């Protein structure tokens, strides 16, 4: 469930997928048996607006090399956008995911 990376001085980062949950603040407790730290994150209830797609045009066929371009969207929470590419129309298995 969680991916953890540590360095040689004891610092660490942890990544996890947040389960479906209600909007609002959520607490995270990190405990290594000696130290306990608390943090929180906010689950938003409204997604940011969808940007306009400039290139490629929606529902168009593309060649092996593709350029992507889209309009700017303002979101005060500043989430990290992710570009995902799927081979199937059901969006089950991404063949490419990149934070941009």
C-alpha positions in Angstrom: 0.0 0.0 0.0 2.8 2.4 0.9 6.1 3.1 -0.9 8.8 4.4 1.5 12.2 5.7 0.7 14.9 6.6 3.3 18.3 8.2 3.2 21.5 7.7 5.2 20.5 10.3 7.9 17.1 8.9 8.7 14.9 11.2 6.5 12.2 9.5 4.6 9.4 10.0 2.1 6.2 7.9 1.9 3.7 7.7 -1.0 0.3 6.0 -0.9 -2.9 6.0 -2.8 -5.6 7.8 -0.9 -8.8 5.7 -0.7 -12.1 7.1 -1.7 -13.2 9.3 1.3 -15.3 12.2 2.3 -14.2 15.8 1.5 -12.3 17.7 4.2 -9.2 17.4 6.3 -7.8 13.9 7.0 -5.1 13.1 9.6 -2.0 11.0 8.9 0.0 9.6 11.8 3.6 8.4 11.2 5.1 6.2 14.0 8.4 4.4 13.9 8.1 2.9 17.4 10.1 5.8 19.0 8.8 8.9 17.3 5.4 10.0 16.2 4.6 12.7 13.8 1.2 14.0 12.7 0.2 15.7 9.4 -3.0 16.2 7.5 -4.2 16.6 3.9 -7.4 17.9 2.5 -9.6 15.9 0.2 -11.3 18.3 -2.1 -14.9 17.9 -3.1 -14.7 19.7 -6.4 -12.3 18.8 -9.1 -10.5 21.5 -11.1 -11.9 22.5 -14.4 -11.0 20.4 -17.5 -8.5 22.3 -19.7 -9.3 22.8 -23.4 -7.3 20.4 -25.6 -5.5 22.1 -28.4 -3.3 19.3 -29.8 -4.2 16.6 -30.7 -7.8 17.3 -31.5 -10.3 15.2 -29.5 -11.1 11.8 -31.1 -8.3 12.2 -33.8 -5.9 9.6 -35.0 -2.3 10.3 -34.2 1.0 9.1 -35.5 3.7 7.4 -33.5 5.1 10.7 -32.3 2.6 13.0 -30.6 2.7 16.5 -29.2 0.3 17.5 -26.5 -0.9 21.0 -25.8 -3.8 22.3 -23.7 -5.1 25.4 -22.1 -4.2 26.8 -18.7 -6.5 26.0 -15.8 -6.4 27.8 -12.4 -6.8 25.7 -9.3 -6.0 27.3 -5.9 -5.0 24.0 -4.4 -2.3 23.5 -7.0 -2.5 19.7 -7.5 0.3 18.1 -9.5 -1.3 17.3 -12.9 -0.6 13.8 -14.4 -0.6 13.0 -18.1 -2.0 9.4 -18.5 -2.1 7.5 -21.8 -4.3 4.4 -22.1 -4.4 1.8 -24.8 -8.0 0.7 -24.1 -11.2 2.7 -24.1 -12.1 1.5 -20.6 -9.0 3.3 -19.1 -8.0 0.2 -17.1 -4.2 0.0 -17.6 -2.2 3.1 -18.3 0.7 2.6 -20.7 2.2 5.9 -19.7 1.8 8.1 -16.6 3.9 11.2 -16.0 3.5 14.1 -13.5 3.8 17.4 -15.4 
